[in-house]
Amino acid sequence: MKKYNIPVEAALGVIGGKWKVVILCFLTKGDGILRTGKLRRLIPALPKKCLLNN
């Protein structure tokens, strides 16, 4: 199991790929809780597998 030094590093490791910045922008806007379904509606081109926890 990989050890992370800070929470942001862990989040980036889970999100992964070219969608990191786009997802983080939506998550940090402060519009409340964004569940995966809402996030997928906001970013239609986002592949479903990008939000799965492997």
N, C-alpha and C positions, 0 to 999 in steps of 0.2 A: 504494500500500500504506500502510495506516495505521500510524503509529508509536505505541508504547505506552511510558509512562514507568516503569511497574512491572509485574511479572508478573501481579498480581491484576487489573489493568486489562485486560490481554490475555485472561485467562481469562473475565472477565465479558463481554467483547466477543464471544468465541466462543460462550459458553453462551447469552447473550441471553434476552430475554423474561421472562415471569412465573415461570419455574421456577428462576431464579438462586439464590434463597435456599434453596429446598428441596434442590437438588442440592449446593450448597456445604455445607449441614449434614451431608449424608451423607458427602461427601468429607472433611470435617474431623473426623469422629468418631474416626479413627485405627484403623479396623478392617482395615487392610491395603489391598491394591490392589482397587479397584472397577472392573471392566470394564463396558462399556456394557450387556451382557446382565444382569449382576447389578443394576446400577443401575435398569434397566427393571423387574426383578422387585420391587425394593424400592419403586418408585414406579409402580404399574400405570397410573395416569392420565397419566403423562408421555408425550407424543407422541413417536414415534420420531424425527421430524425435529429435535427439540430437541437430540439428541445427535450429529447429523451435523455434520461440519466442512465448511462451505460455502466 
